[in-house]
Amino acid sequence: MKKYECVTTSNVTNYMIPPKHKTNTTPTKLYKKPTMSAEQIIAANQNSKPITIKPITDKEGLHEAYKRPTKLYIHGDTMYIAGTNDLQDVYDDLKIPFNQTDKTLRYKMQCNY
C-alpha cells in the first residue's frame, strides 16, 4: 500500500520549466442557477423580436413555385420546384431515367438561384 500512496500523492510535476500560472488557484464562484437565460441574453443584445417563419404545407409551397416566373420558391430551408410547365420540361423529363438530371434547364436554374 505504501507504494500506491507514494504514486498518488507525489509532488512531482510534469513541467520542464516552471509554469506561468499559479498552481494553487482560488476556486471560482459557483452559481446555483444561471444569472440569465439564453432568451434573456438574446433579448438584451438585440433591438427587435426574433424572426419566426410560419410553417407551410408542401401544397402551398408548390403553389407559390408555380406562380413565380423562375418556378422556384424557397421557404426556410426548403426549396420548392414547380413541375412540368412547357415543352422544355417535357424534354428534360426524358433525361431523368438516364441519370442526366444535372443537364436539365430546371436543375441549372436552381443551382444559380
Secondary structure as the mmCIF struct_conf table of DSSP 4:
data_model
#
loop_
_struct_conf.conf_type_id
_struct_conf.id
_struct_conf.beg_label_comp_id
_struct_conf.beg_label_asym_id
_struct_conf.beg_label_seq_id
_struct_conf.end_label_comp_id
_struct_conf.end_label_asym_id
_struct_conf.end_label_seq_id
HELX_RH_AL_P HELX_RH_AL_P1 LYS A 2 THR A 8
TURN_TY1_P TURN_TY1_P1 THR A 9 THR A 9
BEND BEND1 MET A 16 ILE A 17
BEND BEND2 LYS A 20 HIS A 21
BEND BEND3 THR A 23 ASN A 24
HELX_LH_PP_P HELX_LH_PP_P1 THR A 25 TYR A 31
BEND BEND4 LYS A 32 LYS A 33
BEND BEND5 THR A 35 MET A 36
HELX_RH_AL_P HELX_RH_AL_P2 ALA A 38 ALA A 44
TURN_TY1_P TURN_TY1_P2 ASN A 45 ASN A 45
BEND BEND6 ASN A 47 SER A 48
HELX_LH_PP_P HELX_LH_PP_P2 LYS A 49 ILE A 51
HELX_RH_AL_P HELX_RH_AL_P3 ASP A 58 LYS A 67
BEND BEND7 ARG A 68 ARG A 68
TURN_TY1_P TURN_TY1_P3 PRO A 69 THR A 70
BEND BEND8 LYS A 71 LYS A 71
STRN STRN1 LEU A 72 HIS A 75
TURN_TY1_P TURN_TY1_P4 GLY A 76 ASP A 77
STRN STRN2 THR A 78 ILE A 81
BEND BEND9 ASP A 86 ASP A 86
HELX_RH_AL_P HELX_RH_AL_P4 LEU A 87 ASP A 93
TURN_TY1_P TURN_TY1_P5 LEU A 94 LYS A 95
HELX_RH_3T_P HELX_RH_3T_P1 ILE A 96 PHE A 98
TURN_TY1_P TURN_TY1_P6 ASN A 99 ASN A 99
HELX_RH_3T_P HELX_RH_3T_P2 THR A 101 LYS A 103
BEND BEND10 THR A 104 THR A 104
HELX_RH_AL_P HELX_RH_AL_P5 LEU A 105 ASN A 112
#
